[in-house]
């Protein structure tokens, strides 16, 4: 799992679902080449700690590393989740960097080992349209055609398995009920279909844990949806327990949204008062104001912003 807090709803949904080996296995067993599926010991698939993604990409990429014997030898499966809207042509280069970090971590933990384990790189893209791109590292290199065969032994080359949600019909997404439900929601989010029948498939909803259904509900509410249509979708659920839980959570999310809205207004009023009086507000002070969520404290800070003699005097009230 990533070592720092994840703030993006896509990352949270992906990590909470596919960090469970059963869900990852359910997807990959249906999508990897048959020979590899037969070679991996899926019942021994185990999540390992750590993230290998560059810090500047952690808002658009999340990674999970699993260990499992492959062909009776030690092996890793590296699953990189990409939810940016456009394809990054340098993805193969970054994958190579991430794989190198994994091997360095392995070597550091056991410097006496004779050989490094195989890494099977898999990329899952949350795209709306199919990306017609090469999954070959060599496609990044400008190799003189006449010297291609002579140069090939001297540069690294590998392929990665690219799973694109844009290439999968909703009904064709494979895996466990939890994995299918989450990937349908992610595909629907890109297409603006979070309230469509593919996500609100009650036969599927009945087979996922209630906790996951609530996580997906939060994901849906965070998206751009018609609130009235959303309420009607909740009413259409026939299972009384699911419907009651969903309605309760929807009301809770509504209250949380109203609370967050009030807090944002109060924070904006504080900053406006300070900007009118002192013009330039240090970024650190802005960040400190954003961290305050208590209504009463924010109202006190607003009064202080209007009355304080200086920014230092205001900062003392935090």
KETI-807559 format. One record per residue (C-alpha): residue in one letter; chain; y, z, x. Coordinates in pm, whole numbers, always signed. Each point is the difference from the previous one (the first is absolute). Example, Ala and Ser with C-alpha at 12.3 -4.5 7.8 and 13.67 -1.06 7.14 Angstrom:
% residues 2
@r->A&c->A&c2->-450&c3->+780&c1->+1230
@r->S&c->A&c2->+344&c3->-66&c1->+137
//
This chain:
% residues 318
@r->X&c->A&c2->+0&c3->+0&c1->+0
@r->X&c->A&c2->+357&c3->-54&c1->+119
@r->X&c->A&c2->+133&c3->+300&c1->+186
@r->X&c->A&c2->+345&c3->+2&c1->-160
@r->X&c->A&c2->+91&c3->+37&c1->-366
@r->X&c->A&c2->-36&c3->-314&c1->-206
@r->X&c->A&c2->+290&c3->-68&c1->-236
@r->X&c->A&c2->-90&c3->-342&c1->-138
@r->X&c->A&c2->-196&c3->+5&c1->-330
@r->X&c->A&c2->-213&c3->-295&c1->+118
@r->X&c->A&c2->-107&c3->+195&c1->+309
@r->X&c->A&c2->-77&c3->+313&c1->-200
@r->X&c->A&c2->-215&c3->-189&c1->-248
@r->X&c->A&c2->-183&c3->-194&c1->+271
@r->X&c->A&c2->-62&c3->+303&c1->+223
@r->X&c->A&c2->-109&c3->+236&c1->-278
@r->X&c->A&c2->-257&c3->-255&c1->-118
@r->X&c->A&c2->-130&c3->-180&c1->+307
@r->X&c->A&c2->-13&c3->+302&c1->+229
@r->X&c->A&c2->-315&c3->+73&c1->-205
@r->X&c->A&c2->-274&c3->-191&c1->+187
@r->X&c->A&c2->-185&c3->-88&c1->-321
@r->X&c->A&c2->+301&c3->-195&c1->-131
@r->X&c->A&c2->+56&c3->-187&c1->+327
@r->X&c->A&c2->-370&c3->-81&c1->+25
@r->X&c->A&c2->-1&c3->-130&c1->-358
@r->X&c->A&c2->+276&c3->-251&c1->+83
@r->X&c->A&c2->-120&c3->-109&c1->+343
@r->X&c->A&c2->-367&c3->-42&c1->-92
@r->X&c->A&c2->+110&c3->-262&c1->-250
@r->X&c->A&c2->+243&c3->-177&c1->+233
@r->X&c->A&c2->-145&c3->+2&c1->+353
@r->X&c->A&c2->-239&c3->-271&c1->+121
@r->X&c->A&c2->-359&c3->+80&c1->-110
@r->X&c->A&c2->-126&c3->+41&c1->+357
@r->X&c->A&c2->+262&c3->+268&c1->+68
@r->X&c->A&c2->-65&c3->+174&c1->-331
@r->X&c->A&c2->-366&c3->+30&c1->+97
@r->X&c->A&c2->+85&c3->+126&c1->+350
@r->X&c->A&c2->+235&c3->+285&c1->-101
@r->X&c->A&c2->-155&c3->+338&c1->-84
@r->X&c->A&c2->+218&c3->+58&c1->-306
@r->X&c->A&c2->-149&c3->+339&c1->-85
@r->X&c->A&c2->+136&c3->+126&c1->+335
@r->X&c->A&c2->+353&c3->-135&c1->-52
@r->X&c->A&c2->+242&c3->+279&c1->+95
@r->X&c->A&c2->+381&c3->+22&c1->+1
@r->X&c->A&c2->+157&c3->+90&c1->+335
@r->X&c->A&c2->+342&c3->+167&c1->+45
@r->X&c->A&c2->+307&c3->-170&c1->+141
@r->X&c->A&c2->+224&c3->-301&c1->-56
@r->X&c->A&c2->+51&c3->-284&c1->+248
@r->X&c->A&c2->+283&c3->-189&c1->-174
@r->X&c->A&c2->+335&c3->-39&c1->+178
@r->X&c->A&c2->+254&c3->+244&c1->-143
@r->X&c->A&c2->+239&c3->-277&c1->-113
@r->X&c->A&c2->-274&c3->-152&c1->-218
@r->X&c->A&c2->-114&c3->+316&c1->-177
@r->X&c->A&c2->+206&c3->-80&c1->-310
@r->X&c->A&c2->-189&c3->-326&c1->-52
@r->X&c->A&c2->-341&c3->+72&c1->+153
@r->X&c->A&c2->-258&c3->+277&c1->-24
@r->X&c->A&c2->-323&c3->+19&c1->+197
@r->X&c->A&c2->-336&c3->+170&c1->-31
@r->X&c->A&c2->-263&c3->+18&c1->+274
@r->X&c->A&c2->-368&c3->+50&c1->-81
@r->X&c->A&c2->-301&c3->+46&c1->+222
@r->X&c->A&c2->-345&c3->-136&c1->-87
@r->X&c->A&c2->-293&c3->-133&c1->+199
@r->X&c->A&c2->+9&c3->-380&c1->+14
@r->X&c->A&c2->-330&c3->-156&c1->+99
@r->X&c->A&c2->-129&c3->+338&c1->+121
@r->X&c->A&c2->+296&c3->+39&c1->+238
@r->X&c->A&c2->+317&c3->+206&c1->-33
@r->X&c->A&c2->+268&c3->-189&c1->-191
@r->X&c->A&c2->+335&c3->+29&c1->-174
@r->X&c->A&c2->+148&c3->-166&c1->-306
@r->X&c->A&c2->+380&c3->-14&c1->+10
@r->X&c->A&c2->+161&c3->-56&c1->-341
@r->X&c->A&c2->+370&c3->-94&c1->+7
@r->X&c->A&c2->+180&c3->-5&c1->-336
@r->X&c->A&c2->+304&c3->-228&c1->-9
@r->X&c->A&c2->+237&c3->+9&c1->-297
@r->X&c->A&c2->+304&c3->-188&c1->+124
@r->X&c->A&c2->+98&c3->-302&c1->-211
@r->X&c->A&c2->-20&c3->-260&c1->+277
@r->X&c->A&c2->-262&c3->-62&c1->+264
@r->X&c->A&c2->+77&c3->+112&c1->+355
@r->X&c->A&c2->-108&c3->-282&c1->+232
@r->X&c->A&c2->-35&c3->+250&c1->+287
@r->X&c->A&c2->-255&c3->+209&c1->-190
@r->X&c->A&c2->-288&c3->-110&c1->+232
@r->X&c->A&c2->+202&c3->+123&c1->+300
@r->X&c->A&c2->+63&c3->+337&c1->-163
@r->X&c->A&c2->-367&c3->+25&c1->-99
@r->X&c->A&c2->-95&c3->-52&c1->+364
@r->X&c->A&c2->+242&c3->+278&c1->+98
@r->X&c->A&c2->-146&c3->+237&c1->-261
@r->X&c->A&c2->-357&c3->-78&c1->+104
@r->X&c->A&c2->+93&c3->+64&c1->+363
@r->X&c->A&c2->+138&c3->+340&c1->-100
@r->X&c->A&c2->-328&c3->+81&c1->-172
@r->X&c->A&c2->-199&c3->-92&c1->+309
@r->X&c->A&c2->+236&c3->+201&c1->+220
@r->X&c->A&c2->-49&c3->+300&c1->-228
@r->X&c->A&c2->-377&c3->-39&c1->+25
@r->X&c->A&c2->+12&c3->-30&c1->+379
@r->X&c->A&c2->+227&c3->+302&c1->+26
@r->X&c->A&c2->-240&c3->+214&c1->-201
@r->X&c->A&c2->-296&c3->-104&c1->+216
@r->X&c->A&c2->+92&c3->-159&c1->+332
@r->X&c->A&c2->-363&c3->-2&c1->+115
@r->X&c->A&c2->-119&c3->-249&c1->-260
@r->X&c->A&c2->-122&c3->-334&c1->+132
@r->X&c->A&c2->+120&c3->-226&c1->-282
@r->X&c->A&c2->+249&c3->+8&c1->-286
@r->X&c->A&c2->-102&c3->-31&c1->-364
@r->X&c->A&c2->+47&c3->-312&c1->-208
@r->X&c->A&c2->+300&c3->+0&c1->-239
@r->X&c->A&c2->-17&c3->-207&c1->-317
@r->X&c->A&c2->+364&c3->-67&c1->-107
@r->X&c->A&c2->+67&c3->-49&c1->-374
@r->X&c->A&c2->+342&c3->-64&c1->-156
@r->X&c->A&c2->+60&c3->+62&c1->-372
@r->X&c->A&c2->+318&c3->-171&c1->-123
@r->X&c->A&c2->+178&c3->+90&c1->-324
@r->X&c->A&c2->+149&c3->-344&c1->-47
@r->X&c->A&c2->+106&c3->-185&c1->-313
@r->X&c->A&c2->-62&c3->-349&c1->+141
@r->X&c->A&c2->-276&c3->-112&c1->+234
@r->X&c->A&c2->+101&c3->-17&c1->+366
@r->X&c->A&c2->-147&c3->-305&c1->+170
@r->X&c->A&c2->-7&c3->+141&c1->+350
@r->X&c->A&c2->-241&c3->+12&c1->+288
@r->X&c->A&c2->-184&c3->+324&c1->+65
@r->X&c->A&c2->-64&c3->-108&c1->+359
@r->X&c->A&c2->+192&c3->+164&c1->+284
@r->X&c->A&c2->+1&c3->-327&c1->+197
@r->X&c->A&c2->+216&c3->-162&c1->-269
@r->X&c->A&c2->+295&c3->+191&c1->+149
@r->X&c->A&c2->-41&c3->-158&c1->+342
@r->X&c->A&c2->+151&c3->-329&c1->+116
@r->X&c->A&c2->-298&c3->-142&c1->+185
@r->X&c->A&c2->+24&c3->-348&c1->+157
@r->X&c->A&c2->-255&c3->-208&c1->-187
@r->X&c->A&c2->-140&c3->-162&c1->+312
@r->X&c->A&c2->-58&c3->+340&c1->+163
@r->X&c->A&c2->-125&c3->+189&c1->-304
@r->X&c->A&c2->-361&c3->+28&c1->+115
@r->X&c->A&c2->+101&c3->+92&c1->+357
@r->X&c->A&c2->+251&c3->+265&c1->-110
@r->X&c->A&c2->-203&c3->+156&c1->-281
@r->X&c->A&c2->-197&c3->+239&c1->+227
@r->X&c->A&c2->+327&c3->+151&c1->+124
@r->X&c->A&c2->+167&c3->+119&c1->-319
@r->X&c->A&c2->-119&c3->+244&c1->-265
@r->X&c->A&c2->-116&c3->-142&c1->-330
@r->X&c->A&c2->-141&c3->+151&c1->-317
@r->X&c->A&c2->+7&c3->-45&c1->-377
@r->X&c->A&c2->+65&c3->+257&c1->-268
@r->X&c->A&c2->-129&c3->+8&c1->-355
@r->X&c->A&c2->+291&c3->-56&c1->-238
@r->X&c->A&c2->-42&c3->+123&c1->-358
@r->X&c->A&c2->+286&c3->-123&c1->-217
@r->X&c->A&c2->+45&c3->+142&c1->-349
@r->X&c->A&c2->+172&c3->-328&c1->-89
@r->X&c->A&c2->-334&c3->-177&c1->+52
@r->X&c->A&c2->-191&c3->+233&c1->-232
@r->X&c->A&c2->+7&c3->-26&c1->-378
@r->X&c->A&c2->+33&c3->+339&c1->-167
@r->X&c->A&c2->-356&c3->-22&c1->-135
@r->X&c->A&c2->-137&c3->-107&c1->+340
@r->X&c->A&c2->+128&c3->+299&c1->+202
@r->X&c->A&c2->-315&c3->+173&c1->+126
@r->X&c->A&c2->-87&c3->+358&c1->+87
@r->X&c->A&c2->-26&c3->+340&c1->-159
@r->X&c->A&c2->+178&c3->+73&c1->-327
@r->X&c->A&c2->+269&c3->+192&c1->+188
@r->X&c->A&c2->+52&c3->-276&c1->+254
@r->X&c->A&c2->+12&c3->-273&c1->-265
@r->X&c->A&c2->+244&c3->+197&c1->-218
@r->X&c->A&c2->+239&c3->+59&c1->+290
@r->X&c->A&c2->-13&c3->-358&c1->+129
@r->X&c->A&c2->+59&c3->-135&c1->-351
@r->X&c->A&c2->+308&c3->+223&c1->-25
@r->X&c->A&c2->+123&c3->-117&c1->+341
@r->X&c->A&c2->-54&c3->-365&c1->-88
@r->X&c->A&c2->+173&c3->+51&c1->-336
@r->X&c->A&c2->+299&c3->+166&c1->+167
@r->X&c->A&c2->+63&c3->-312&c1->+208
@r->X&c->A&c2->-28&c3->-222&c1->-308
@r->X&c->A&c2->+209&c3->+219&c1->-232
@r->X&c->A&c2->-308&c3->+68&c1->-216
@r->X&c->A&c2->-40&c3->+377&c1->+27
@r->X&c->A&c2->-25&c3->+22&c1->-380
@r->X&c->A&c2->-255&c3->-282&c1->-26
@r->X&c->A&c2->-356&c3->+26&c1->-131
@r->X&c->A&c2->-154&c3->-20&c1->+349
@r->X&c->A&c2->+149&c3->+339&c1->+91
@r->X&c->A&c2->-42&c3->+153&c1->-347
@r->X&c->A&c2->-371&c3->-79&c1->-18
@r->X&c->A&c2->-130&c3->+313&c1->-172
@r->X&c->A&c2->-362&c3->-68&c1->+96
@r->X&c->A&c2->+117&c3->+18&c1->+363
@r->X&c->A&c2->+237&c3->+293&c1->-51
@r->X&c->A&c2->-285&c3->+207&c1->-144
@r->X&c->A&c2->-190&c3->-39&c1->+329
@r->X&c->A&c2->+273&c3->+119&c1->+237
@r->X&c->A&c2->+81&c3->+363&c1->+82
@r->X&c->A&c2->+272&c3->+148&c1->-218
@r->X&c->A&c2->+201&c3->+87&c1->+313
@r->X&c->A&c2->+4&c3->-364&c1->+107
@r->X&c->A&c2->+103&c3->-116&c1->-347
@r->X&c->A&c2->+297&c3->+237&c1->+23
@r->X&c->A&c2->+93&c3->-135&c1->+344
@r->X&c->A&c2->-7&c3->-356&c1->-136
@r->X&c->A&c2->+211&c3->+109&c1->-298
@r->X&c->A&c2->+261&c3->+132&c1->+242
@r->X&c->A&c2->-21&c3->-331&c1->+189
@r->X&c->A&c2->+58&c3->-192&c1->-324
@r->X&c->A&c2->+295&c3->+216&c1->-105
@r->X&c->A&c2->+156&c3->-52&c1->+345
@r->X&c->A&c2->-11&c3->-376&c1->-55
@r->X&c->A&c2->+233&c3->-218&c1->-203
@r->X&c->A&c2->-154&c3->+27&c1->-347
@r->X&c->A&c2->+108&c3->-1&c1->-365
@r->X&c->A&c2->-14&c3->+369&c1->-95
@r->X&c->A&c2->-66&c3->-72&c1->-369
@r->X&c->A&c2->-289&c3->-233&c1->+80
@r->X&c->A&c2->-134&c3->+267&c1->+235
@r->X&c->A&c2->+8&c3->+261&c1->-279
@r->X&c->A&c2->-183&c3->-239&c1->-232
@r->X&c->A&c2->-266&c3->-59&c1->+265
@r->X&c->A&c2->-62&c3->+374&c1->+19
@r->X&c->A&c2->-37&c3->+18&c1->-379
@r->X&c->A&c2->-257&c3->-283&c1->+6
@r->X&c->A&c2->-244&c3->+201&c1->+215
@r->X&c->A&c2->-289&c3->+87&c1->-231
@r->X&c->A&c2->-150&c3->+287&c1->+200
@r->X&c->A&c2->+184&c3->+308&c1->-137
@r->X&c->A&c2->-20&c3->+204&c1->+323
@r->X&c->A&c2->+132&c3->-282&c1->+221
@r->X&c->A&c2->+272&c3->-83&c1->-253
@r->X&c->A&c2->+113&c3->+364&c1->-26
@r->X&c->A&c2->+4&c3->+47&c1->+378
@r->X&c->A&c2->+184&c3->-328&c1->+50
@r->X&c->A&c2->+264&c3->+83&c1->-263
@r->X&c->A&c2->+56&c3->+343&c1->+154
@r->X&c->A&c2->+36&c3->-146&c1->+349
@r->X&c->A&c2->+236&c3->-270&c1->-127
@r->X&c->A&c2->+226&c3->+269&c1->-154
@r->X&c->A&c2->-13&c3->+197&c1->+326
@r->X&c->A&c2->+94&c3->-308&c1->+202
@r->X&c->A&c2->+285&c3->-69&c1->-241
@r->X&c->A&c2->+136&c3->+353&c1->+51
@r->X&c->A&c2->-39&c3->-34&c1->+376
@r->X&c->A&c2->+190&c3->-327&c1->-12
@r->X&c->A&c2->+284&c3->+157&c1->-198
@r->X&c->A&c2->+11&c3->+292&c1->+245
@r->X&c->A&c2->+10&c3->-235&c1->+300
@r->X&c->A&c2->+274&c3->-197&c1->-171
@r->X&c->A&c2->+215&c3->+312&c1->-44
@r->X&c->A&c2->-53&c3->+97&c1->+360
@r->X&c->A&c2->+101&c3->-345&c1->+123
@r->X&c->A&c2->+320&c3->+12&c1->-207
@r->X&c->A&c2->+89&c3->+345&c1->+136
@r->X&c->A&c2->-70&c3->-110&c1->+358
@r->X&c->A&c2->+214&c3->-310&c1->-50
@r->X&c->A&c2->+286&c3->+213&c1->-141
@r->X&c->A&c2->-14&c3->+230&c1->+303
@r->X&c->A&c2->+16&c3->-291&c1->+243
@r->X&c->A&c2->+282&c3->-164&c1->-195
@r->X&c->A&c2->+208&c3->+321&c1->+12
@r->X&c->A&c2->-57&c3->+34&c1->+374
@r->X&c->A&c2->+81&c3->-368&c1->+65
@r->X&c->A&c2->+326&c3->+24&c1->-196
@r->X&c->A&c2->+107&c3->+307&c1->+195
@r->X&c->A&c2->-138&c3->-67&c1->+348
@r->X&c->A&c2->-88&c3->-375&c1->+1
@r->X&c->A&c2->-279&c3->-21&c1->+259
@r->X&c->A&c2->-308&c3->+212&c1->-80
@r->X&c->A&c2->-252&c3->+49&c1->+283
@r->X&c->A&c2->-346&c3->-146&c1->-74
@r->X&c->A&c2->-161&c3->+337&c1->+71
@r->X&c->A&c2->+211&c3->+163&c1->-270
@r->X&c->A&c2->-91&c3->-276&c1->-246
@r->X&c->A&c2->-368&c3->+54&c1->+72
@r->X&c->A&c2->+37&c3->+376&c1->-46
@r->X&c->A&c2->+159&c3->-54&c1->-344
@r->X&c->A&c2->-284&c3->-236&c1->-99
@r->X&c->A&c2->-254&c3->+273&c1->+77
@r->X&c->A&c2->+150&c3->+244&c1->-253
@r->X&c->A&c2->-170&c3->-35&c1->-341
@r->X&c->A&c2->+94&c3->+322&c1->-182
@r->X&c->A&c2->+254&c3->-69&c1->-278
@r->X&c->A&c2->+183&c3->+332&c1->+37
@r->X&c->A&c2->+29&c3->-38&c1->+377
@r->X&c->A&c2->+130&c3->-357&c1->-40
@r->X&c->A&c2->+267&c3->+112&c1->-246
@r->X&c->A&c2->+112&c3->+272&c1->+245
@r->X&c->A&c2->+15&c3->-261&c1->+274
@r->X&c->A&c2->+211&c3->-226&c1->-221
@r->X&c->A&c2->+256&c3->+277&c1->-48
@r->X&c->A&c2->-4&c3->+67&c1->+374
@r->X&c->A&c2->+55&c3->-371&c1->+71
@r->X&c->A&c2->+314&c3->+12&c1->-213
@r->X&c->A&c2->+136&c3->+331&c1->+138
@r->X&c->A&c2->-116&c3->+25&c1->+365
@r->X&c->A&c2->+258&c3->-19&c1->+279
@r->X&c->A&c2->-215&c3->-215&c1->+231
@r->X&c->A&c2->-338&c3->-170&c1->+34
@r->X&c->A&c2->-117&c3->+288&c1->+218
@r->X&c->A&c2->+90&c3->+243&c1->-279
@r->X&c->A&c2->-195&c3->-211&c1->-247
@r->X&c->A&c2->-300&c3->-24&c1->+232
@r->X&c->A&c2->-6&c3->+380&c1->+18
@r->X&c->A&c2->-83&c3->+8&c1->-373
@r->X&c->A&c2->-326&c3->-194&c1->+49
//
